Amino acid sequence: QVQLVESGGGLVQAGGSLRISCAASGRTFSSYAMAWFRQAPEKEREFVAAISWSGGSTDYADSVKGRFTISRDNAKNTVYLQMNSLKPEDTAIYYCAADYAPLMATVTPAEPTYDYWGQGTQVTVSS
């Protein structure tokens, strides 16, 4: 089992950058594929990015490709989401999620795959 705590959210102007983090508890963090999802007001939660246990495979939603980068540091039990060229439509609560997937080379954007979720961190982009 793993517990996830997001941090680093805040208010940023359009065109700016922000890095959010997700710290995981437990000694088997490197066995989990990790992902970021987001939920804007009055909208369904949507996939943003995912990274495999090793960091060797990543996937991104089309809406963030080229602007967001997911990365992980298994020694620190942390996954990051670097967000550049932010837009007002990126405003949402960002959730970290984990899927027990040791040695899996690929990742999935499918929300039901992820068993563990953090409480979320608010990102607000002003125009």
Disulfide bonds with the S-S distance in Angstrom:
Cys22-Cys96 2.11
